[in-house]
């Protein structure tokens, strides 16, 4: 069985990368190829249209995304389904500003443009919690692409603030950027698969990813060299001087960088759906009305536990 998976690098795609490196996919009879943007490229802000195109064009069969984005992207008439979910054990989003910025605390972010990756976790998690400190109409989130793109924007002085996630937060701190806000919501991933994949095919995919999650949790230091290698590769599109600067900062702090830990794969709960759907609807963030039954198929994961 051939399967094309969207590679979002670290921290989100690390279990899939490990599953391929360790042969867990091969053990399940899956021949995996990754689809990934070149690190120098910035993915589009309209994720609904872009991800829909990746599936329609046969470039991607499965991928993960934040639990909020999943609701938005899957209101597409049934081409894809949420088939499982996991959450990070200790990773949240942080907003960084330059060392000499006039922004000293979270309330100073009002009316300031903050780089996020639109319609992903960095967008929705920050929006959800910034509104507890800043009037909603004064929150200005703008598209900056993946975290390595946003770190580069900080380094080039192209933004006043940027949301980052580990391990980019550690690199930013080493480079002297200041953390002025951190969400206390862990990053939640929903696993998405094409609806026309068989439930058996989805089940073995999830089993391989689950094996990787367990392997990383059991021996994180074993996988740290691979984790750091991927981090350094995401700096590949930086101008030479800034690439060297980010690389040297990473080497200085590599002992303190922790390998991402994801929780056990679980069904996407109806309670989770209802909470997120209610908040997104109240903020006019969904393109179409959706239902839990329309978006979620927990049967492939239930096959693994039955």
C-alpha positions as CSV (number, residue, x, y, z in Angstrom):
1,X,0.0,0.0,0.0
2,X,1.3,3.4,-0.9
3,X,0.6,6.4,1.2
4,X,1.5,10.1,0.7
5,X,1.8,12.1,3.9
6,X,2.1,15.8,4.5
7,X,5.4,16.5,6.3
8,X,5.2,19.6,8.5
9,X,8.6,18.9,10.0
10,X,8.9,19.4,13.8
11,X,7.3,19.3,16.2
12,X,4.2,18.1,14.4
13,X,5.4,15.5,11.9
14,X,8.1,13.9,14.0
15,X,6.1,10.7,14.8
16,X,5.6,10.1,11.1
17,X,9.2,10.8,10.3
18,X,10.3,8.3,13.1
19,X,7.8,5.8,11.9
20,X,9.4,5.8,8.4
21,X,13.0,5.9,9.7
22,X,12.4,3.0,12.1
23,X,10.5,0.9,9.5
24,X,7.2,1.0,11.4
25,X,5.3,1.9,8.2
26,X,7.1,-0.8,6.3
27,X,6.2,-3.4,9.0
28,X,2.5,-2.6,8.3
29,X,3.0,-2.9,4.5
30,X,2.9,0.9,3.9
31,X,5.2,2.5,1.4
32,X,5.3,6.1,2.6
33,X,6.4,9.2,0.6
34,X,6.4,12.6,2.2
35,X,5.1,15.8,0.6
36,X,6.8,18.9,2.0
37,X,7.5,22.4,1.0
38,X,11.0,23.6,0.6
39,X,12.0,25.3,3.8
40,X,12.5,28.6,2.0
41,X,8.9,28.6,0.8
42,X,5.9,29.9,2.8
43,X,2.8,27.9,2.7
44,X,-0.4,29.8,1.7
45,X,-2.6,31.4,4.3
46,X,-5.8,29.8,2.9
47,X,-5.4,26.3,4.3
48,X,-8.9,25.2,3.3
49,X,-8.3,25.7,-0.4
50,X,-4.6,24.6,-0.3
51,X,-5.1,21.4,1.6
52,X,-8.1,20.6,-0.5
53,X,-6.0,21.0,-3.6
54,X,-3.2,18.7,-2.2
55,X,-5.8,16.0,-1.7
56,X,-7.6,16.6,-5.0
57,X,-4.3,16.6,-6.9
58,X,-3.2,13.3,-5.4
59,X,-0.2,14.8,-3.5
60,X,-1.5,13.9,0.0
61,X,-3.5,11.0,1.4
62,X,-3.1,11.8,5.1
63,X,-1.8,14.5,7.4
64,X,-2.2,16.1,10.8
65,X,-3.3,19.5,11.8
66,X,-4.5,21.4,14.9
67,X,-7.9,20.4,16.3
68,X,-9.3,23.8,15.3
69,X,-8.0,23.8,11.7
70,X,-9.5,20.3,11.2
71,X,-13.0,21.6,11.6
72,X,-12.4,24.3,9.0
73,X,-10.6,22.2,6.4
74,X,-13.0,19.3,6.6
75,X,-16.2,21.2,5.9
76,X,-15.6,20.2,2.2
77,X,-18.4,17.8,1.5
78,X,-16.8,14.6,2.8
79,X,-13.5,14.2,1.0
80,X,-11.6,13.7,4.3
81,X,-12.3,12.6,7.9
82,X,-10.7,13.0,11.3
83,X,-9.6,9.5,12.3
84,X,-7.7,10.2,15.5
85,X,-6.1,12.8,17.8
86,X,-3.2,13.3,20.1
87,X,-1.9,16.2,22.2
88,X,1.5,17.5,23.1
89,X,2.7,16.8,26.6
90,X,4.4,20.1,27.3
91,X,4.4,22.4,24.2
92,X,2.5,25.6,23.9
93,X,2.8,28.7,21.7
94,X,4.8,31.8,22.7
95,X,4.9,35.3,21.2
96,X,8.4,36.8,20.8
97,X,9.4,40.4,20.2
98,X,12.8,42.0,19.4
99,X,15.0,42.8,22.4
100,X,14.5,46.6,22.0
101,X,10.8,46.4,21.4
102,X,8.4,48.8,23.1
103,X,6.2,45.7,23.7
104,X,6.8,44.7,27.3
105,X,3.7,42.7,28.2
106,X,0.8,40.9,26.6
107,X,-1.5,44.0,26.7
108,X,1.0,45.9,24.6
109,X,0.2,43.6,21.7
110,X,-3.0,45.4,21.0
111,X,-3.0,46.7,17.4
112,X,0.4,45.1,16.8
113,X,0.8,42.7,13.9
114,X,1.7,39.2,15.2
115,X,3.0,36.6,12.8
116,X,1.2,33.2,12.9
117,X,0.5,30.5,10.4
118,X,-3.0,31.4,9.5
119,X,-5.7,28.8,10.1
120,X,-3.4,26.5,12.1
121,X,-2.7,26.1,15.8
122,X,-0.6,29.2,16.1
123,X,-3.5,31.2,14.8
124,X,-6.4,29.7,16.8
125,X,-4.6,29.0,20.1
126,X,-3.2,32.5,20.3
127,X,-6.5,34.1,19.2
128,X,-8.4,32.0,21.8
129,X,-6.2,33.2,24.7
130,X,-5.1,36.6,23.6
131,X,-8.8,37.7,23.7
132,X,-8.6,37.2,27.5
133,X,-6.0,40.0,27.6
134,X,-6.6,42.1,24.5
135,X,-9.9,43.3,23.0
136,X,-10.7,40.9,20.2
137,X,-11.1,43.6,17.6
138,X,-7.6,44.8,18.4
139,X,-5.8,41.5,17.9
140,X,-3.9,41.6,14.6
141,X,-2.8,38.2,13.5
142,X,-1.1,38.0,10.1
143,X,0.2,35.2,8.0
144,X,3.9,34.4,8.3
145,X,4.0,30.7,7.4
146,X,5.7,27.9,9.4
147,X,7.7,28.6,12.6
148,X,11.0,28.7,10.9
149,X,9.7,31.3,8.5
150,X,8.4,33.4,11.4
151,X,11.7,33.1,13.2
152,X,13.5,34.3,10.1
153,X,11.1,37.3,9.9
154,X,12.1,38.2,13.4
155,X,15.8,37.9,12.6
156,X,15.3,40.1,9.5
157,X,13.3,42.7,11.4
158,X,10.3,42.2,9.2
159,X,7.8,41.9,12.1
160,X,7.1,43.4,15.5
161,X,6.1,40.1,17.0
162,X,5.9,36.4,16.0
163,X,4.3,33.3,17.6
164,X,6.7,30.4,17.9
165,X,6.7,26.9,19.3
166,X,9.5,24.7,20.7
167,X,12.2,24.1,19.6
168,X,12.1,27.5,17.8
169,X,11.3,29.2,21.1
170,X,14.6,28.1,22.6
171,X,16.5,29.3,19.6
172,X,14.7,32.6,19.7
173,X,15.6,33.1,23.4
174,X,19.2,32.2,22.7
175,X,19.2,34.9,20.0
176,X,18.0,37.4,22.5
177,X,14.3,37.8,21.5
178,X,11.9,38.3,24.4
179,X,8.9,36.1,25.2
180,X,5.9,38.3,26.2
181,X,3.1,35.8,26.1
182,X,2.6,32.1,26.3
183,X,-0.5,30.1,25.8
184,X,-1.4,27.5,28.5
185,X,-3.2,25.3,26.0
186,X,-1.1,22.4,24.7
187,X,-1.0,21.8,21.0
188,X,-3.7,19.3,19.9
189,X,-3.4,17.4,16.7
190,X,-6.1,15.8,14.6
191,X,-5.1,13.1,12.1
192,X,-6.8,13.4,8.8
193,X,-7.2,10.7,6.1
194,X,-8.9,10.6,2.7
195,X,-12.4,9.2,3.0
196,X,-11.9,6.7,0.2
197,X,-9.1,5.0,2.1
198,X,-10.3,1.7,3.6
199,X,-10.6,1.5,7.4
200,X,-8.0,-1.2,7.4
201,X,-5.5,1.1,5.6
202,X,-6.2,3.9,8.0
203,X,-5.9,1.5,11.0
204,X,-2.4,0.3,10.0
205,X,-1.3,3.9,9.4
206,X,-2.5,4.9,12.9
207,X,-0.8,1.8,14.4
208,X,2.6,2.7,12.9
209,X,2.3,6.3,14.1
210,X,1.3,5.1,17.5
211,X,4.4,2.9,17.6
212,X,6.5,5.9,16.9
213,X,4.9,8.0,19.6
214,X,5.6,5.2,22.1
215,X,9.2,4.8,20.9
216,X,9.9,8.5,21.2
217,X,8.4,8.6,24.7
218,X,10.4,5.6,25.8
219,X,13.7,6.8,24.5
220,X,13.7,10.5,23.6
221,X,17.5,10.8,23.7
222,X,17.7,8.1,21.0
223,X,15.8,10.4,18.6
224,X,17.3,13.7,19.6
225,X,20.0,13.7,16.9
226,X,17.3,13.2,14.3
227,X,15.2,16.0,15.9
228,X,18.1,18.4,15.9
229,X,19.0,17.5,12.3
230,X,15.4,18.3,11.1
231,X,15.5,21.6,13.0
232,X,18.8,22.6,11.3
233,X,17.4,21.6,7.9
234,X,14.5,24.0,8.3
235,X,17.1,26.9,8.4
236,X,18.1,25.8,4.9
237,X,16.3,28.7,3.2
238,X,17.8,31.4,5.4
239,X,20.4,33.9,4.0
240,X,23.9,32.6,4.7
241,X,24.7,34.9,7.6
242,X,21.4,34.3,9.4
243,X,21.6,30.5,8.8
244,X,24.9,30.5,10.5
245,X,23.6,32.6,13.3
246,X,20.6,30.3,13.9
247,X,22.7,27.2,13.5
248,X,25.3,28.4,16.0
249,X,22.6,29.3,18.5
250,X,21.0,25.8,18.1
251,X,24.4,24.1,18.8
252,X,24.9,26.2,22.0
253,X,21.6,25.1,23.5
254,X,21.1,21.7,22.0
255,X,21.5,20.0,25.5
256,X,18.5,21.9,26.7
257,X,16.2,21.2,23.7
258,X,13.7,18.5,24.5
259,X,12.4,16.2,21.9
260,X,8.6,16.6,21.4
261,X,6.4,14.2,23.3
262,X,2.9,13.4,22.0
263,X,0.3,11.5,23.9
264,X,-1.4,8.2,23.0
265,X,-3.5,8.3,19.9
266,X,-7.2,8.6,20.9
267,X,-10.6,9.1,19.2
268,X,-11.5,12.7,18.4
269,X,-14.0,13.2,21.2
270,X,-17.5,14.7,20.6
271,X,-17.0,17.0,23.6
272,X,-13.8,18.4,22.1
273,X,-15.6,18.9,18.8
274,X,-18.5,20.7,20.5
275,X,-16.3,23.0,22.5
276,X,-14.1,24.1,19.5
277,X,-17.0,24.3,17.1
278,X,-19.0,26.5,19.5
279,X,-16.1,28.9,19.9
280,X,-15.2,29.0,16.2
281,X,-18.9,29.6,15.3
282,X,-19.2,32.4,17.8
283,X,-16.2,34.1,16.2
284,X,-17.3,33.5,12.5
285,X,-14.2,31.4,11.8
286,X,-16.0,28.5,10.0
287,X,-16.7,28.7,6.3
288,X,-19.7,26.3,6.5
289,X,-21.9,24.6,9.1
290,X,-20.5,21.3,10.3
291,X,-21.5,18.3,12.4
292,X,-19.5,15.8,14.4
293,X,-20.8,12.9,12.3
294,X,-19.9,14.7,9.1
295,X,-16.2,15.2,10.1
296,X,-15.2,12.3,12.3
297,X,-14.7,8.5,11.7
298,X,-13.3,6.8,14.9
299,X,-13.9,3.3,13.6
300,X,-10.4,2.7,12.2
301,X,-8.9,3.6,15.6
302,X,-11.5,1.5,17.4
303,X,-10.3,-1.5,15.3
304,X,-6.9,-1.2,17.0
305,X,-8.3,-1.4,20.5
306,X,-11.0,-4.0,19.9
